[in-house]
Amino acid sequence: MTIIIQPSGQALYHSEHLERLKALVADIESLQVGGDSARLAEKGAVHLHDWSPSARLVPCLRGTMKGHRSVRDGRLGEASDLWVWASDHGVARTLSRWYTLGPHAIRGGWH
């Protein structure tokens, strides 16, 4: 779920993500004040059978960090899930924070 900022500054895919995130935050806030998860799921829930826990890859950034609170300067680190991708503007937003982008690596990617 990455929002892409074009060179023109136009944001792509932001509306659909924003609505989903607002709904998620509302549910989490309801749980925080004692809401019943089963009752929250009654309205519009999809039934899932033969299920199992799984994992999938999500877009993220990795590179040499400077100014990160838990990765020492000059060390390679991997950021959390990438939410806003604006490489033409020199910035990116992960689930945790904003990053300013220096030169990109030669090893490929989206740039």
Backbone bond lengths (Angstrom), bond angles and torsions (degrees), N, CA, C in turn:
res aa  C-N    CA-C-N  psi(-1)  N-CA   C-N-CA  omega(-1)  CA-C   N-CA-C  phi
1 M - - - 1.444 - - 1.520 110.02 -
2 T 1.294 117.06 69.47 1.452 120.46 -179.28 1.526 110.27 -102.62
3 I 1.315 115.69 130.93 1.455 122.23 174.03 1.526 106.82 -87.83
4 I 1.305 116.82 124.91 1.461 121.47 -176.22 1.527 109.13 -103.54
5 I 1.329 115.38 128.66 1.466 120.90 176.18 1.520 107.43 -100.45
6 Q 1.317 116.48 117.10 1.464 121.82 -179.54 1.532 110.65 -72.88
7 P 1.340 117.85 163.75 1.468 120.19 177.19 1.527 112.36 -54.20
8 S 1.330 117.80 -31.53 1.466 121.78 178.94 1.523 112.64 -70.97
9 G 1.337 117.21 -13.76 1.461 121.61 -177.02 1.516 113.10 98.35
10 Q 1.337 118.22 -7.32 1.461 121.67 179.36 1.527 109.88 -70.91
11 A 1.327 115.63 132.51 1.465 121.67 178.50 1.526 109.43 -91.52
12 L 1.326 116.26 131.63 1.458 121.96 177.13 1.521 109.61 -105.27
13 Y 1.315 116.71 138.96 1.470 124.35 173.26 1.528 114.10 73.39
14 H 1.322 118.96 11.66 1.459 118.68 -176.12 1.523 114.22 -74.16
15 S 1.322 118.52 -35.13 1.471 120.74 -176.19 1.516 112.06 -63.09
16 E 1.336 116.80 -48.33 1.462 119.32 -177.80 1.521 111.37 -65.40
17 H 1.318 117.61 -36.88 1.456 120.15 178.91 1.520 111.24 -69.29
18 L 1.317 117.06 -40.41 1.448 121.32 -177.89 1.525 111.29 -61.39
19 E 1.308 117.48 -44.59 1.470 120.35 179.23 1.530 111.57 -63.62
20 R 1.322 117.35 -41.95 1.462 120.84 178.80 1.523 110.93 -64.24
21 L 1.335 116.77 -41.45 1.453 120.28 179.83 1.525 111.98 -67.67
22 K 1.327 117.27 -39.62 1.465 120.51 176.99 1.529 110.90 -60.49
23 A 1.334 116.93 -42.09 1.463 120.66 179.03 1.530 110.79 -65.07
24 L 1.324 116.86 -40.59 1.461 120.98 178.08 1.524 110.90 -63.12
25 V 1.333 117.04 -46.78 1.464 121.11 179.33 1.528 110.29 -60.95
26 A 1.325 118.20 -42.10 1.467 121.29 179.13 1.528 110.70 -60.74
27 D 1.329 117.10 -42.75 1.472 120.16 178.82 1.529 111.48 -65.58
28 I 1.320 117.17 -42.71 1.463 120.33 -179.90 1.526 110.22 -65.42
29 E 1.328 117.17 -40.85 1.465 119.90 177.47 1.517 111.27 -63.85
30 S 1.324 117.47 -36.93 1.459 121.08 176.86 1.529 110.69 -63.83
31 L 1.315 116.98 -42.91 1.467 120.92 177.26 1.523 111.21 -63.30
32 Q 1.325 116.67 -36.67 1.458 121.50 -178.28 1.531 111.81 -61.99
33 V 1.314 116.78 -32.36 1.465 120.27 -179.02 1.526 112.06 -99.02
34 G 1.336 116.19 20.88 1.456 120.09 173.84 1.511 115.90 95.72
35 G 1.326 117.97 14.65 1.462 120.82 178.64 1.527 111.36 -64.14
36 D 1.305 115.83 152.48 1.468 123.09 -178.86 1.527 108.96 -91.08
37 S 1.339 116.91 118.20 1.463 120.39 -176.71 1.529 111.79 -61.94
38 A 1.321 118.01 -37.55 1.470 120.33 178.76 1.525 110.68 -64.48
39 R 1.302 116.69 -39.64 1.475 120.27 179.08 1.528 110.58 -68.89
40 L 1.328 117.49 -38.82 1.463 120.64 177.61 1.523 110.94 -62.95
41 A 1.329 117.27 -35.85 1.459 121.96 -176.98 1.528 113.00 -78.81
42 E 1.335 118.00 -15.52 1.476 120.31 -178.00 1.521 112.57 -58.94
43 K 1.316 116.62 -39.00 1.457 121.34 -173.24 1.534 110.60 -85.62
44 G 1.314 117.45 106.61 1.443 122.60 173.44 1.523 115.93 77.52
45 A 1.328 118.07 14.02 1.462 119.89 -179.04 1.526 110.76 -73.05
46 V 1.302 116.25 147.02 1.461 123.48 173.46 1.519 107.02 -91.99
47 H 1.328 117.02 135.41 1.462 120.40 177.55 1.521 109.09 -84.86
48 L 1.318 116.10 134.23 1.457 122.62 -177.71 1.522 108.13 -125.27
49 H 1.341 116.62 121.17 1.462 118.72 175.41 1.523 109.31 -122.62
50 D 1.318 116.50 166.62 1.466 122.19 -173.35 1.522 110.91 52.89
51 W 1.329 116.06 40.91 1.459 120.62 -174.41 1.525 110.85 -90.85
52 S 1.309 114.83 160.36 1.456 121.97 172.75 1.522 107.92 -151.54
53 P 1.318 117.57 151.62 1.463 119.68 175.44 1.532 109.76 -62.54
54 S 1.304 116.15 148.40 1.458 120.85 -178.51 1.523 108.72 -148.90
55 A 1.282 116.85 175.76 1.462 122.89 175.19 1.518 108.08 -142.97
56 R 1.328 116.21 152.50 1.462 120.37 175.94 1.519 109.05 -141.34
57 L 1.299 114.57 157.26 1.455 119.80 179.04 1.524 110.49 -74.03
58 V 1.302 116.13 143.89 1.463 121.44 175.15 1.528 108.28 -127.71
59 P 1.330 117.75 151.19 1.463 119.34 178.30 1.530 111.17 -62.64
60 C 1.307 116.00 140.19 1.456 122.05 175.28 1.522 107.94 -152.87
61 L 1.293 117.14 176.72 1.458 122.65 176.80 1.517 109.13 -119.91
62 R 1.313 115.52 146.98 1.460 120.41 171.39 1.508 108.00 -134.93
63 G 1.303 114.71 149.77 1.447 119.20 179.51 1.509 110.70 174.07
64 T 1.305 115.64 -175.01 1.455 121.62 179.17 1.528 108.34 -79.40
65 M 1.311 114.91 122.75 1.469 121.15 -173.16 1.523 112.14 -90.02
66 K 1.327 114.70 148.83 1.461 122.27 170.88 1.517 107.48 -145.46
67 G 1.326 116.77 119.07 1.458 121.32 178.12 1.516 114.49 91.53
68 H 1.329 118.34 11.81 1.469 121.82 178.35 1.525 108.41 -82.51
69 R 1.314 116.59 143.19 1.469 118.96 -174.96 1.525 114.06 -71.63
70 S 1.339 118.43 -23.78 1.467 118.29 -177.76 1.529 114.09 -123.22
71 V 1.330 118.20 -0.06 1.466 121.69 176.03 1.529 107.08 -117.13
72 R 1.319 115.54 122.82 1.471 119.53 -178.47 1.528 111.10 -61.40
73 D 1.308 115.93 144.67 1.467 121.41 177.25 1.527 110.31 -53.43
74 G 1.329 115.62 136.43 1.451 121.31 178.59 1.517 114.69 86.97
75 R 1.328 117.62 -3.35 1.462 121.75 -179.62 1.528 109.36 -96.84
76 L 1.333 114.98 149.35 1.463 120.76 175.89 1.522 108.96 -73.20
77 G 1.312 117.00 135.15 1.455 121.63 178.58 1.512 110.40 -142.34
78 E 1.316 115.49 162.73 1.458 121.91 177.30 1.516 108.18 -121.98
79 A 1.320 116.35 127.97 1.463 122.28 -177.54 1.529 110.61 -79.55
80 S 1.314 115.35 166.20 1.462 120.40 174.67 1.534 109.92 -71.28
81 D 1.313 117.20 -176.30 1.469 123.25 -176.78 1.534 111.43 -49.14
82 L 1.318 115.67 133.47 1.463 122.18 -179.82 1.520 109.77 -81.93
83 W 1.333 116.87 122.03 1.465 121.75 -178.19 1.517 112.95 -108.53
84 V 1.324 118.01 -39.48 1.468 121.04 179.46 1.527 107.63 -125.41
85 W 1.338 115.77 122.85 1.456 122.50 -177.73 1.521 107.94 -114.46
86 A 1.335 116.54 108.18 1.462 121.81 -178.62 1.523 108.95 -133.22
87 S 1.309 116.71 57.38 1.465 120.57 -174.75 1.524 112.00 -62.56
88 D 1.335 118.15 -32.76 1.467 120.38 177.88 1.521 111.82 -66.63
89 H 1.329 116.40 -18.48 1.457 122.18 178.53 1.526 111.57 -104.32
90 G 1.341 116.55 -0.06 1.455 121.29 175.39 1.509 115.83 78.23
91 V 1.348 116.90 20.24 1.460 119.62 -179.27 1.523 111.25 -140.23
92 A 1.321 114.86 160.16 1.461 122.41 173.84 1.522 107.46 -149.45
93 R 1.336 116.41 150.05 1.475 121.42 178.25 1.510 107.93 -121.14
94 T 1.323 116.22 123.98 1.452 120.71 174.62 1.519 108.09 -99.86
95 L 1.302 116.07 -179.05 1.465 120.06 177.14 1.528 110.67 -57.15
96 S 1.328 117.20 -31.85 1.463 121.58 -173.55 1.524 115.41 -93.80
97 R 1.338 117.84 -37.52 1.464 119.12 -170.62 1.524 111.29 -166.64
98 W 1.345 114.42 171.86 1.457 122.24 171.68 1.517 109.30 -83.96
99 Y 1.314 116.84 150.11 1.460 124.15 172.95 1.521 107.89 -128.26
100 T 1.320 116.34 140.26 1.457 120.36 167.28 1.519 106.13 -95.05
101 L 1.316 116.08 141.38 1.459 120.77 -172.22 1.515 111.70 -105.78
102 G 1.324 115.66 126.33 1.454 121.94 172.31 1.522 108.25 -89.22
103 P 1.321 117.04 -156.94 1.470 119.87 178.47 1.529 111.08 -60.71
104 H 1.326 116.02 143.16 1.467 118.40 179.66 1.514 110.36 -88.19
105 A 1.331 114.79 159.36 1.459 121.03 -178.46 1.519 110.29 -73.15
106 I 1.303 116.63 157.43 1.456 122.35 179.31 1.533 110.86 -75.96
107 R 1.342 117.55 -19.72 1.466 121.70 -170.78 1.527 115.27 -69.59
108 G 1.289 119.94 11.56 1.466 121.15 174.46 1.499 112.35 103.88
109 G 1.311 115.15 -163.99 1.455 121.30 -178.09 1.506 110.99 125.01
110 W 1.311 116.10 -152.21 1.464 121.39 -173.96 1.512 112.93 -95.58
111 H 1.308 119.03 -13.20 1.466 121.09 -171.81 1.505 111.00 -69.30
